[in-house]
Amino acid sequence: MDFRNIYYRLQALDVGLILRDEPMYKHTTYKVGGAARLFVYIKDIDSLKSALNFLRQENVPHMVIGKGSDVLFSDREYEGVIISLDHLNRIEFNGNVIVAQAGAGLIPLAYQSAKVGLTGMEFMGGIPGAVGGGIYMNAGAYNSSISAICQSVRILNEHNEIVTLSNEEMQFGYRTSILQAHPEWIVLDAVFILDVGDPVAIHQLLDKRKERRMSTQPWNFACAGSVFRNPDDQPAWKYVDEVGMRGYEIGGAQVSPKHSNFIVNNGYASARDILDLIELVQFKVWEKFGVKLKTEVILVNWE
């Protein structure tokens, strides 16, 4: 595939900043991943539609990402185009209604909501992703989730049409949504409905939970948050502990001694180290308990 030609054609479409042979370790929370032949910071929704229309017509492999959390790119070169929604990060407040674009960070969104006295997003204060990924995974914590506050979502479908889906149409469930059955759909923005509260009390709750996270989770290491979804009967970390994997290392990847549902990059891990460790934990739990731990992490560009 002639990526030189693809580069110039995307440039002619004026879709945003385009980088060549861009290492994905710069754009993922795991800090691993081989180079993408082209990496595009898309500048607006019209540019996204133009880029996708061209890439689909030319059958160019491509993927859309936000903050790069909950994804594990392989160490191989990505023979395609990565589109980043990082610049689609506008947040608009209208009373207790918030419209946030897909690239807006969940943590800044939680704190901005607190600043104007809106409550309901406190659970997002420690989730290191963006709105798009949060919607895709129905991200949650502290017994709450995106689905509890999301009124509607605008997506770009496989025909490059903008469609609005209601909360019910999003088919939210535990760490899932209708988007997982339609990977070609792309979140553009979402409408959230919050309650009015006391800004001081909301900030205090956010700070309290931040303090708890810092003491119980390895946020000083590169990671993707929780690796495994919780089975119905008990939290995933308990299974990991019960097979003796807490603190176990492969290369530069380690099951965190602080929280065993986190696999961290100790600073020199390869993507293969991380995947090997994920698969070993899954095997050990299956071997002992017959329980298959499902990952929250999405694997990209693996053979």
JOSULMO-V98863 format. One record per residue. N is the residue number from 0. SS is DSSP state (2 for helix, 1 for strand, 0 for the rest). PHI is phi in degrees with one decimal (NA if undefined). Layout:
((N | SS | PHI) (N | SS | PHI))
//
This chain:
((0 | 0 | NA) (1 | 0 | -86.7) (2 | 2 | -74.9) (3 | 2 | -63.7) (4 | 2 | -66.1) (5 | 2 | -61.9) (6 | 2 | -58.1) (7 | 2 | -69.4) (8 | 2 | -71.5) (9 | 2 | -66.7) (10 | 2 | -59.3) (11 | 2 | -63.6) (12 | 2 | -78.3) (13 | 0 | 55.4) (14 | 0 | -92.5) (15 | 1 | 141.5) (16 | 1 | -70.9) (17 | 1 | -118.2) (18 | 1 | -111.5) (19 | 1 | -100.8) (20 | 1 | 47.4) (21 | 1 | -91.2) (22 | 1 | -64.1) (23 | 2 | -75.4) (24 | 2 | -64.5) (25 | 2 | -77.7) (26 | 0 | -125.7) (27 | 0 | -128.6) (28 | 0 | -71.9) (29 | 0 | -79.0) (30 | 0 | 59.8) (31 | 0 | -137.3) (32 | 0 | 126.9) (33 | 0 | -72.5) (34 | 1 | -76.6) (35 | 1 | -92.1) (36 | 1 | -57.1) (37 | 1 | -137.7) (38 | 1 | -130.5) (39 | 1 | -118.9) (40 | 1 | -85.2) (41 | 1 | -66.6) (42 | 0 | -96.4) (43 | 0 | -163.7) (44 | 2 | -67.2) (45 | 2 | -61.5) (46 | 2 | -65.9) (47 | 2 | -61.5) (48 | 2 | -62.7) (49 | 2 | -64.4) (50 | 2 | -63.4) (51 | 2 | -66.2) (52 | 2 | -60.7) (53 | 2 | -66.0) (54 | 2 | -63.8) (55 | 2 | -69.7) (56 | 2 | -62.9) (57 | 0 | -92.8) (58 | 0 | 55.1) (59 | 0 | -90.4) (60 | 0 | -57.7) (61 | 1 | -155.6) (62 | 1 | -151.0) (63 | 1 | -105.9) (64 | 1 | -129.3) (65 | 0 | -110.3) (66 | 0 | -85.1) (67 | 0 | 78.2) (68 | 0 | -91.6) (69 | 0 | 61.3) (70 | 1 | -131.0) (71 | 1 | -127.6) (72 | 1 | -77.0) (73 | 0 | -71.3) (74 | 0 | -78.1) (75 | 0 | -75.1) (76 | 0 | -66.2) (77 | 1 | -89.9) (78 | 1 | -83.7) (79 | 1 | -176.0) (80 | 1 | -119.7) (81 | 1 | -99.4) (82 | 1 | -107.8) (83 | 1 | -98.0) (84 | 0 | -94.5) (85 | 0 | -56.1) (86 | 0 | -84.8) (87 | 0 | -90.5) (88 | 0 | -127.6) (89 | 0 | -70.0) (90 | 1 | -126.7) (91 | 1 | -121.3) (92 | 1 | -109.7) (93 | 1 | -141.9) (94 | 0 | 66.5) (95 | 0 | -96.4) (96 | 1 | -106.9) (97 | 1 | -121.6) (98 | 1 | -113.4) (99 | 1 | -123.9) (100 | 1 | -73.9) (101 | 0 | -60.2) (102 | 0 | -86.4) (103 | 0 | -68.9) (104 | 1 | -71.5) (105 | 2 | -67.9) (106 | 2 | -67.0) (107 | 2 | -58.7) (108 | 2 | -63.3) (109 | 2 | -62.9) (110 | 2 | -74.3) (111 | 2 | -67.1) (112 | 2 | -63.8) (113 | 2 | -61.9) (114 | 2 | -60.3) (115 | 0 | -97.3) (116 | 0 | 77.8) (117 | 1 | -111.0) (118 | 1 | -112.6) (119 | 0 | 134.3) (120 | 0 | -106.7) (121 | 2 | -59.0) (122 | 2 | -63.3) (123 | 2 | -84.9) (124 | 2 | -64.3) (125 | 2 | -125.9) (126 | 0 | -96.2) (127 | 0 | -85.4) (128 | 0 | -113.0) (129 | 1 | -114.4) (130 | 2 | -57.1) (131 | 2 | -58.6) (132 | 2 | -67.4) (133 | 2 | -62.9) (134 | 2 | -66.1) (135 | 2 | -55.2) (136 | 2 | -95.0) (137 | 0 | 47.8) (138 | 0 | -57.4) (139 | 1 | -160.1) (140 | 1 | -170.5) (141 | 0 | 51.1) (142 | 0 | 62.5) (143 | 1 | -137.4) (144 | 1 | -157.7) (145 | 2 | -52.3) (146 | 2 | -60.6) (147 | 2 | -74.0) (148 | 0 | -123.5) (149 | 1 | -88.4) (150 | 1 | -86.5) (151 | 1 | -159.4) (152 | 1 | -135.6) (153 | 1 | -96.1) (154 | 1 | -124.5) (155 | 1 | -103.1) (156 | 0 | -87.5) (157 | 0 | -67.7) (158 | 0 | -98.5) (159 | 0 | 64.6) (160 | 0 | -104.0) (161 | 1 | -86.2) (162 | 1 | -127.0) (163 | 1 | -101.2) (164 | 1 | -112.5) (165 | 1 | -74.0) (166 | 0 | -54.7) (167 | 0 | -63.4) (168 | 0 | -68.4) (169 | 0 | -72.9) (170 | 0 | 50.8) (171 | 0 | -66.3) (172 | 1 | -148.6) (173 | 0 | -63.4) (174 | 0 | 52.6) (175 | 1 | -150.4) (176 | 0 | -156.3) (177 | 2 | -61.7) (178 | 2 | -62.5) (179 | 2 | -71.4) (180 | 2 | -91.3) (181 | 0 | -135.6) (182 | 0 | -62.0) (183 | 0 | -80.1) (184 | 0 | -78.9) (185 | 1 | -125.7) (186 | 1 | -71.2) (187 | 1 | -99.8) (188 | 1 | -162.6) (189 | 1 | -143.1) (190 | 1 | -105.6) (191 | 1 | -117.7) (192 | 1 | -113.7) (193 | 0 | -116.5) (194 | 1 | -101.7) (195 | 1 | -84.1) (196 | 0 | -144.2) (197 | 0 | -86.2) (198 | 2 | -54.9) (199 | 2 | -64.5) (200 | 2 | -65.0) (201 | 2 | -65.0) (202 | 2 | -62.5) (203 | 2 | -61.9) (204 | 2 | -66.1) (205 | 2 | -60.5) (206 | 2 | -66.2) (207 | 2 | -63.4) (208 | 2 | -71.2) (209 | 2 | -62.8) (210 | 2 | -62.2) (211 | 2 | -64.9) (212 | 2 | -61.2) (213 | 2 | -61.6) (214 | 2 | -87.5) (215 | 2 | -118.9) (216 | 0 | -129.1) (217 | 0 | -86.9) (218 | 0 | -74.3) (219 | 0 | -86.5) (220 | 0 | -117.4) (221 | 1 | -67.0) (222 | 0 | -158.5) (223 | 0 | -121.3) (224 | 0 | 76.1) (225 | 0 | -61.8) (226 | 0 | -85.0) (227 | 1 | -112.4) (228 | 0 | -73.8) (229 | 0 | -75.3) (230 | 0 | -63.5) (231 | 0 | -66.2) (232 | 0 | -88.0) (233 | 0 | -159.7) (234 | 0 | -61.1) (235 | 2 | -59.2) (236 | 2 | -62.6) (237 | 2 | -67.3) (238 | 2 | -63.1) (239 | 2 | -62.2) (240 | 2 | -63.8) (241 | 2 | -70.9) (242 | 0 | -102.9) (243 | 0 | 71.9) (244 | 0 | -97.6) (245 | 0 | -58.6) (246 | 0 | 86.0) (247 | 0 | -68.3) (248 | 1 | -124.8) (249 | 1 | -130.4) (250 | 0 | 57.8) (251 | 0 | -95.7) (252 | 1 | -100.4) (253 | 1 | -144.7) (254 | 1 | -70.7) (255 | 0 | -58.4) (256 | 0 | -64.2) (257 | 0 | -81.8) (258 | 0 | -151.5) (259 | 0 | -80.5) (260 | 0 | -97.8) (261 | 0 | -115.9) (262 | 1 | -110.2) (263 | 1 | -113.4) (264 | 1 | -96.0) (265 | 0 | -74.9) (266 | 0 | 116.6) (267 | 0 | -138.3) (268 | 0 | -74.7) (269 | 0 | -94.4) (270 | 2 | -60.4) (271 | 2 | -63.3) (272 | 2 | -55.6) (273 | 2 | -65.4) (274 | 2 | -65.2) (275 | 2 | -59.3) (276 | 2 | -70.2) (277 | 2 | -57.0) (278 | 2 | -69.9) (279 | 2 | -67.1) (280 | 2 | -60.4) (281 | 2 | -59.3) (282 | 2 | -63.6) (283 | 2 | -61.6) (284 | 2 | -68.1) (285 | 2 | -64.8) (286 | 2 | -62.4) (287 | 2 | -88.6) (288 | 2 | -117.5) (289 | 0 | 69.8) (290 | 0 | -109.3) (291 | 0 | -94.6) (292 | 0 | -75.7) (293 | 0 | -91.2) (294 | 1 | -84.2) (295 | 0 | -85.5) (296 | 0 | -73.7) (297 | 1 | -97.1) (298 | 1 | -88.3) (299 | 1 | -127.3) (300 | 0 | 69.4) (301 | 0 | -102.1) (302 | 0 | -71.0))
//
